[in-house]
Amino acid sequence: MNDTFVTFQGWVGGEVVYRTPNGIGVANFRVATTPRLKRKGDWVDGDTTWYSVTAWRTLADNIRDSVRKGDAVIVHGRLRSDNWQRDDGQYSTKLVVDASLVGHDLTRGTSTFTKSARPERTDSDITSEIKELIHQPVDETVRPDSWGDPIEPDLDEPDLDEGAPNTFGPGAAA
């Protein structure tokens, strides 16, 4: 993968927006970072960079319950840019971080950790889930990518199960 991962410290610039599209929690908030620079012997503020942060599932739930406007946070995640053309014809770019870790910056204050409660699951629930997955027909199984999203089959690629030559591993064509 050629993803760019970043870790940065900044200040939450507004309230966390929490939604549950399709029953999956997602939290969005913005973080401002302003570097301190030494110019002509004096320390001055550099240009502020704004990041839009998106978090999913349990991380989103915990952010909703923990992070407030003005909090100092540390964010780690995959960096991407969203580009679009505005109504006035100008092009804009927004830096977005798909967060994998978010926490309070303890160099700026204190925080109290409370472990999240996990929903109770019985052994019979887990056993029935496993049986369902094992006995599912192969053609209905969808492979997930590294983020857990289903991978759409590429119709242009030959399927090795349908008579295409094996080019990898033992028995591969030379």
C-alpha positions as CSV (number, residue, x, y, z in Angstrom):
1,M,0.0,0.0,0.0
2,N,1.1,3.5,-0.7
3,D,-0.9,5.2,2.1
4,T,0.5,8.2,4.0
5,F,0.1,8.0,7.8
6,V,0.5,11.1,10.0
7,T,0.6,11.8,13.7
8,F,0.0,15.4,14.8
9,Q,-0.9,17.4,17.8
10,G,-3.5,20.2,17.7
11,W,-6.6,21.8,19.1
12,V,-10.2,20.7,18.4
13,G,-11.8,23.6,16.6
14,G,-15.5,22.8,17.0
15,E,-17.9,20.3,18.5
16,V,-17.7,16.6,17.4
17,V,-20.4,15.7,14.9
18,Y,-21.5,12.1,15.4
19,R,-23.8,10.2,13.0
20,T,-24.8,6.5,12.5
21,P,-25.3,5.9,8.8
22,N,-26.4,2.3,8.2
23,G,-26.1,1.7,12.0
24,I,-22.3,2.3,12.1
25,G,-21.0,5.2,14.2
26,V,-18.9,7.9,12.6
27,A,-17.4,11.0,14.3
28,N,-16.1,14.0,12.5
29,F,-14.2,17.0,13.9
30,R,-11.6,19.5,12.9
31,V,-8.2,20.0,14.4
32,A,-6.0,23.1,14.0
33,T,-2.2,22.9,14.2
34,T,0.0,26.0,14.4
35,P,3.8,25.6,14.5
36,R,6.0,28.0,16.6
37,L,8.8,29.4,14.5
38,K,11.9,31.4,15.4
39,R,12.3,34.4,13.2
40,K,15.0,37.1,13.8
41,G,15.5,35.8,17.3
42,D,11.8,35.9,18.3
43,W,9.2,33.1,18.5
44,V,6.2,33.7,16.3
45,D,3.2,31.6,15.2
46,G,3.4,30.0,11.8
47,D,0.5,29.4,9.5
48,T,-2.3,27.3,10.9
49,T,-3.2,24.1,9.1
50,W,-6.7,22.6,9.5
51,Y,-7.3,18.8,9.3
52,S,-10.7,17.2,9.1
53,V,-10.7,14.0,11.2
54,T,-13.0,11.1,10.6
55,A,-13.3,8.1,13.0
56,W,-15.5,5.0,12.7
57,R,-17.1,2.5,15.0
58,T,-15.8,2.2,18.6
59,L,-13.3,5.0,18.2
60,A,-16.1,7.2,17.0
61,D,-18.2,6.3,20.0
62,N,-15.3,7.1,22.4
63,I,-14.5,10.4,20.7
64,R,-18.2,11.4,21.0
65,D,-18.1,10.8,24.7
66,S,-14.6,12.2,25.4
67,V,-13.5,15.0,23.0
68,R,-14.8,18.6,23.2
69,K,-14.1,21.9,21.4
70,G,-10.8,23.4,22.6
71,D,-9.3,20.1,23.7
72,A,-5.6,19.4,23.0
73,V,-5.5,16.1,21.1
74,I,-3.0,13.8,19.3
75,V,-4.3,12.2,16.2
76,H,-2.8,9.3,14.2
77,G,-4.2,8.0,10.9
78,R,-4.2,7.8,7.2
79,L,-3.9,11.1,5.4
80,R,-5.9,11.8,2.2
81,S,-7.1,14.9,0.4
82,D,-10.6,15.7,-0.8
83,N,-10.6,18.0,-3.9
84,W,-13.7,19.6,-5.4
85,Q,-14.8,22.6,-7.5
86,R,-16.8,25.2,-5.6
87,D,-19.9,26.9,-7.0
88,D,-17.8,30.0,-7.9
89,G,-15.5,27.8,-10.1
90,Q,-12.5,27.8,-7.8
91,Y,-10.9,24.5,-6.8
92,S,-10.5,23.6,-3.1
93,T,-8.7,20.9,-1.2
94,K,-9.4,19.6,2.3
95,L,-6.9,17.5,4.3
96,V,-8.7,14.5,5.8
97,V,-7.3,12.1,8.3
98,D,-9.0,8.7,8.7
99,A,-8.1,8.3,12.4
100,S,-6.9,5.0,13.9
101,L,-5.9,6.6,17.2
102,V,-7.1,9.8,19.0
103,G,-6.2,10.9,22.5
104,H,-5.8,13.9,24.7
105,D,-2.4,15.6,24.7
106,L,-1.3,15.2,28.3
107,T,1.5,17.8,27.9
108,R,-1.4,20.4,27.8
109,G,-3.6,19.0,30.7
110,T,-4.8,16.0,32.5
111,S,-7.4,13.4,31.5
112,T,-9.1,10.4,33.2
113,F,-9.3,7.1,31.4
114,T,-12.5,5.1,31.6
115,K,-12.6,1.7,29.9
116,S,-15.5,1.3,27.5
117,A,-18.1,-1.3,28.3
118,R,-18.3,-4.0,25.7
119,P,-21.7,-5.4,24.8
120,E,-22.2,-8.8,26.5
121,R,-22.0,-11.8,24.1
122,T,-22.8,-15.3,25.1
123,D,-20.8,-18.3,23.9
124,S,-23.9,-19.5,22.0
125,D,-24.0,-16.2,20.0
126,I,-20.3,-16.6,19.0
127,T,-20.8,-20.3,18.3
128,S,-23.8,-19.7,16.0
129,E,-21.9,-16.9,14.2
130,I,-18.9,-19.1,13.6
131,K,-21.1,-22.0,12.3
132,E,-22.9,-19.6,10.0
133,L,-19.7,-18.3,8.5
134,I,-18.2,-21.8,8.1
135,H,-21.3,-23.3,6.4
136,Q,-21.8,-20.3,4.1
137,P,-21.5,-21.2,0.4
138,V,-18.1,-20.1,-1.1
139,D,-19.7,-18.1,-3.9
140,E,-21.5,-15.9,-1.4
141,T,-18.4,-15.1,0.6
142,V,-17.1,-11.5,0.1
143,R,-13.4,-10.9,0.8
144,P,-12.7,-7.8,2.9
145,D,-9.9,-5.3,2.3
146,S,-7.6,-4.1,5.1
147,W,-10.3,-1.7,6.4
148,G,-13.0,-4.5,6.5
149,D,-14.9,-3.2,3.5
150,P,-16.0,-5.7,0.9
151,I,-13.8,-6.0,-2.2
152,E,-15.7,-5.8,-5.4
153,P,-14.7,-8.5,-7.8
154,D,-12.7,-7.2,-10.8
155,L,-14.5,-8.5,-13.8
156,D,-11.4,-7.8,-16.0
157,E,-9.1,-10.1,-14.0
158,P,-9.2,-13.8,-14.7
159,D,-10.4,-16.0,-11.8
160,L,-7.8,-18.7,-11.0
161,D,-10.7,-21.0,-10.1
162,E,-12.1,-20.8,-13.6
163,G,-9.2,-22.4,-15.5
164,A,-6.8,-19.5,-15.7
165,P,-3.2,-20.6,-15.6
166,N,-1.5,-20.6,-12.2
167,T,1.4,-18.1,-12.3
168,F,2.1,-18.1,-8.5
169,G,3.3,-20.8,-6.1
170,P,3.9,-24.5,-6.5
171,G,2.9,-25.9,-9.9
172,A,3.1,-22.4,-11.5
173,A,3.8,-22.3,-15.2
174,A,7.4,-21.5,-16.0
